[in-house]
């Protein structure tokens, strides 16, 4: 069996996309004869074996940046082996228009239907308090999702929470922000915070639906690129109806580590959806990163 890799045709298409849409481009191919690539978004793996992949990451900005690789399986952060080294995150640098292929293995996978989410964060150690920079960090993450079948499995059933909702402002369609404004300008984002260890910092997660169908979602949060609970839950599952605004009160308990820290949340549309199916919305959105200085 030939293991699919990035041939010249695939690389040229990848680079053309990077030239047309400057940014971070990410693509995944299978890297083992023990697994089957059924589609660009669907793999089949033997129970008890890892998913082995080649990850092609390209920086199509004009200048170089540091990047950080993170992986989530079923919406929970996992360790991975990159070029044989076990880690929860991997930092690397790419120059302008530079590409790199990484060999990455997940932990051994149990039987079931899995959703693998790969994240590449640009400029992870930039702790600037500049508000325009903070706003733009929402677009500093490249994301790719793939489904992995391990054995004969169907997507699991999830109990989705129906959160209280109001009619959304049509100008805010598809918004996802963190805020501290309970009233007044509720769309004022939360970008910086000065606090102390052990403090309970209250904030709000705001999400608006589009004008089409109701959409299930998953929410996760990160503190310094390590997954952290939202209201005691590693993952929050909910339903977002069209033309509605959901506001979720949340509380972040500040760790003991002093200094500058990065905090953000991810919105994942249609968790456990079969991504290869036509018209499945597989969007992953990031909130702007919040700079939290622990004094």
C-alpha positions as CSV (number, residue, x, y, z in Angstrom):
1,X,0.0,0.0,0.0
2,X,1.3,3.5,-0.8
3,X,1.2,5.9,2.1
4,X,-0.3,9.2,0.9
5,X,2.0,12.1,1.2
6,X,2.4,15.6,-0.2
7,X,3.3,15.2,-3.8
8,X,4.3,18.2,-6.1
9,X,0.7,18.7,-7.2
10,X,-0.5,18.9,-3.6
11,X,2.3,21.2,-2.7
12,X,1.6,23.5,-5.6
13,X,-2.1,23.7,-4.7
14,X,-1.1,24.4,-1.1
15,X,1.2,27.3,-2.1
16,X,-1.3,28.7,-4.5
17,X,-3.8,28.9,-1.7
18,X,-1.2,30.6,0.5
19,X,-0.5,33.2,-2.1
20,X,-4.2,33.9,-2.7
21,X,-5.1,34.1,1.1
22,X,-1.9,35.1,3.0
23,X,-1.9,33.5,6.4
24,X,-1.3,30.1,8.1
25,X,-2.2,27.1,6.0
26,X,-2.5,23.6,7.5
27,X,-3.1,20.2,5.8
28,X,-3.1,16.6,7.1
29,X,-2.3,13.3,5.4
30,X,-2.2,9.8,6.8
31,X,1.3,8.3,7.5
32,X,0.7,4.6,8.2
33,X,-0.1,1.5,6.2
34,X,-2.3,0.4,9.2
35,X,-4.8,3.1,8.7
36,X,-7.0,4.0,5.7
37,X,-7.6,7.5,4.4
38,X,-11.2,7.3,3.2
39,X,-11.5,11.1,2.4
40,X,-9.5,14.2,3.0
41,X,-11.4,14.6,6.3
42,X,-11.9,10.9,7.2
43,X,-9.5,8.2,8.4
44,X,-10.0,4.6,9.7
45,X,-7.6,3.3,12.3
46,X,-7.2,-0.1,14.0
47,X,-8.3,-0.1,17.7
48,X,-5.4,0.4,20.1
49,X,-3.2,2.1,17.4
50,X,-2.4,5.8,17.2
51,X,-3.4,8.0,14.3
52,X,-0.1,8.8,12.5
53,X,-0.2,11.9,10.3
54,X,2.0,14.1,8.2
55,X,1.1,17.8,9.0
56,X,2.1,20.3,6.4
57,X,2.2,23.8,7.9
58,X,2.9,26.9,5.8
59,X,3.5,30.5,6.9
60,X,2.3,32.7,4.0
61,X,2.8,36.0,5.7
62,X,5.6,38.2,4.5
63,X,7.5,37.9,7.8
64,X,8.5,35.0,10.1
65,X,6.7,34.1,13.3
66,X,6.8,31.7,16.2
67,X,4.0,29.1,16.2
68,X,2.5,26.6,18.6
69,X,1.0,23.3,17.7
70,X,-1.9,21.9,19.9
71,X,-4.1,18.9,19.4
72,X,-7.5,18.0,20.8
73,X,-9.3,14.6,20.5
74,X,-13.0,14.7,21.1
75,X,-12.6,18.3,22.4
76,X,-10.0,17.5,25.1
77,X,-6.4,18.4,24.8
78,X,-4.1,15.4,24.2
79,X,-0.4,14.7,24.2
80,X,1.2,13.8,20.9
81,X,4.5,12.5,19.6
82,X,6.2,14.9,17.1
83,X,9.2,13.3,15.4
84,X,9.2,10.8,18.2
85,X,9.1,13.3,21.1
86,X,6.1,13.3,23.5
87,X,4.6,16.7,24.3
88,X,1.4,18.6,24.9
89,X,2.4,21.6,22.7
90,X,5.2,22.2,20.2
91,X,6.7,25.6,19.5
92,X,8.5,26.2,16.2
93,X,9.4,29.1,13.9
94,X,8.6,29.6,10.3
95,X,10.0,32.4,8.1
96,X,7.9,34.2,5.6
97,X,6.6,31.8,2.9
98,X,8.3,28.9,4.7
99,X,6.7,25.4,5.0
100,X,7.4,22.4,7.1
101,X,6.2,18.9,7.3
102,X,5.9,17.3,10.8
103,X,5.4,13.6,11.6
104,X,2.8,13.4,14.4
105,X,1.3,10.5,16.3
106,X,-1.7,10.7,18.7
107,X,-2.0,8.4,21.7
108,X,-3.4,4.9,21.0
109,X,-7.1,5.3,20.1
110,X,-10.0,3.4,21.7
111,X,-12.8,2.0,19.6
112,X,-15.2,4.7,18.6
113,X,-15.9,7.7,16.4
114,X,-13.4,10.5,17.1
115,X,-13.1,14.2,16.1
116,X,-9.4,15.3,15.9
117,X,-8.8,19.1,16.0
118,X,-5.4,20.4,15.1
119,X,-4.6,24.0,16.1
120,X,-1.6,26.2,15.1
121,X,-1.3,29.4,17.1
122,X,0.7,32.3,15.7
123,X,2.8,34.5,17.9
124,X,1.9,32.6,21.1
125,X,4.3,34.5,23.5
126,X,3.4,38.0,22.4
127,X,1.9,39.6,25.5
128,X,1.3,43.0,24.0
129,X,-1.6,44.9,25.7
130,X,-2.2,46.8,22.4
131,X,-6.0,46.5,21.8
132,X,-5.8,46.2,18.0
133,X,-3.3,43.3,18.4
134,X,-5.6,41.7,21.0
135,X,-8.6,42.0,18.6
136,X,-6.6,40.4,15.7
137,X,-5.5,37.4,17.8
138,X,-8.9,35.9,17.1
139,X,-7.5,35.2,13.6
140,X,-4.1,34.1,14.7
141,X,-5.1,30.4,14.9
142,X,-5.2,27.9,12.0
143,X,-7.6,25.0,12.6
144,X,-8.2,21.7,10.9
145,X,-10.7,18.9,11.9
146,X,-10.7,15.3,10.8
147,X,-12.9,12.4,11.7
148,X,-11.3,9.1,12.8
149,X,-13.2,5.8,12.8
150,X,-11.6,3.3,15.1
151,X,-13.3,-0.1,14.5
152,X,-17.0,-0.1,13.7
153,X,-18.4,3.0,15.3
154,X,-21.1,5.7,15.0
155,X,-20.9,9.3,16.3
156,X,-21.8,9.3,20.0
157,X,-25.0,10.9,21.3
158,X,-24.5,14.2,23.1
159,X,-26.8,16.0,25.5
160,X,-26.8,19.6,24.4
161,X,-27.8,22.3,26.8
162,X,-30.3,24.9,25.7
163,X,-29.0,28.2,27.1
164,X,-31.2,31.3,27.6
165,X,-31.2,33.5,24.5
166,X,-32.4,36.8,23.1
167,X,-32.9,38.1,19.6
168,X,-29.6,38.9,18.0
169,X,-28.6,42.1,16.3
170,X,-28.3,41.2,12.6
171,X,-25.1,43.2,12.3
172,X,-23.5,40.8,14.8
173,X,-24.3,37.6,13.0
174,X,-21.8,34.8,13.7
175,X,-20.1,36.7,16.5
176,X,-18.1,35.0,19.2
177,X,-16.4,37.1,22.0
178,X,-15.5,37.2,25.6
179,X,-16.8,40.3,27.5
180,X,-17.3,41.7,31.0
181,X,-20.1,44.0,30.0
182,X,-23.4,42.8,31.5
183,X,-25.3,45.8,30.1
184,X,-24.7,48.9,28.0
185,X,-22.2,48.1,25.2
186,X,-22.4,44.3,25.5
187,X,-20.2,43.9,22.4
188,X,-17.2,45.5,24.1
189,X,-14.6,42.8,24.2
190,X,-12.6,41.7,27.2
191,X,-8.9,42.1,26.2
192,X,-6.8,42.7,29.4
193,X,-7.0,42.0,33.1
194,X,-4.8,42.7,36.1
195,X,-5.5,40.4,39.0
196,X,-4.0,38.3,41.8
197,X,-3.6,34.6,42.5
198,X,-6.8,32.8,43.6
199,X,-9.0,35.6,42.3
200,X,-12.4,34.6,40.8
201,X,-12.6,36.6,37.6
202,X,-16.1,36.6,36.2
203,X,-16.7,37.1,32.4
204,X,-19.3,36.4,29.7
205,X,-19.2,34.3,26.6
206,X,-21.3,35.8,23.8
207,X,-22.3,33.9,20.7
208,X,-24.8,34.7,17.9
209,X,-26.4,32.4,15.4
210,X,-26.6,32.9,11.7
211,X,-29.9,33.1,9.7
212,X,-30.0,29.5,8.6
213,X,-30.4,26.4,10.9
214,X,-30.0,25.7,14.6
215,X,-26.5,24.5,15.2
216,X,-25.0,22.4,18.0
217,X,-21.7,23.5,19.4
218,X,-18.9,22.8,21.8
219,X,-17.0,25.4,23.9
220,X,-13.5,24.9,25.3
221,X,-11.0,27.3,26.9
222,X,-7.3,27.6,27.3
223,X,-5.0,29.2,29.8
224,X,-1.4,29.5,28.4
225,X,-2.4,27.0,25.7
226,X,-3.4,24.3,28.2
227,X,-7.1,23.4,28.4
228,X,-8.8,24.9,31.4
229,X,-12.4,24.3,32.6
230,X,-15.4,26.6,31.8
231,X,-17.6,26.6,35.0
232,X,-16.1,23.3,36.0
233,X,-16.6,21.6,32.6
234,X,-13.8,20.6,30.3
235,X,-16.3,21.0,27.4
236,X,-19.6,22.8,27.3
237,X,-22.2,21.5,24.7
238,X,-25.1,23.7,23.5
239,X,-27.5,24.6,20.8
240,X,-27.4,27.9,18.9
241,X,-30.6,28.8,17.2
242,X,-30.8,31.2,14.1
243,X,-30.9,34.9,14.8
244,X,-30.3,34.5,18.6
245,X,-27.7,35.7,21.1
246,X,-26.5,33.4,23.8
247,X,-24.8,34.9,26.9
248,X,-23.0,32.4,29.2
249,X,-21.8,33.7,32.5
250,X,-18.4,32.0,33.4
251,X,-15.7,32.3,36.1
252,X,-12.0,31.9,35.8
253,X,-10.1,31.0,39.0
254,X,-6.6,32.6,38.6
255,X,-3.7,30.2,39.2
256,X,-0.8,30.9,41.5
257,X,1.7,31.6,38.7
258,X,2.6,35.3,38.5
259,X,3.3,37.3,35.3
260,X,1.7,37.6,31.9
261,X,-0.7,34.9,30.7
262,X,-2.9,34.2,27.6
263,X,-6.5,33.1,27.9
264,X,-9.0,32.4,25.1
265,X,-11.9,30.2,24.2
266,X,-12.9,28.1,21.1
267,X,-16.3,27.6,19.5
268,X,-16.6,24.3,17.6
269,X,-19.6,23.9,15.4
270,X,-21.3,20.6,15.0
271,X,-19.3,18.4,17.4
272,X,-19.0,14.8,16.3
273,X,-20.4,15.7,12.9
274,X,-19.4,13.5,10.0
275,X,-17.3,16.2,8.3
276,X,-17.1,14.6,4.9
277,X,-20.9,14.8,4.4
278,X,-22.1,17.6,2.1
279,X,-23.0,20.9,3.6
280,X,-21.8,20.1,7.2
281,X,-20.7,23.3,8.9
282,X,-17.3,22.5,10.5
283,X,-16.4,26.0,11.6
284,X,-14.0,26.5,14.5
285,X,-13.8,30.1,15.9
286,X,-11.4,31.6,18.4
287,X,-12.2,34.5,20.7
288,X,-9.5,37.2,20.9
289,X,-6.8,36.3,23.4
290,X,-7.1,38.0,26.8
291,X,-3.9,39.2,28.4
292,X,-4.1,38.4,32.1
293,X,-1.4,39.8,34.3
294,X,-1.1,38.1,37.7
295,X,0.6,40.4,40.2
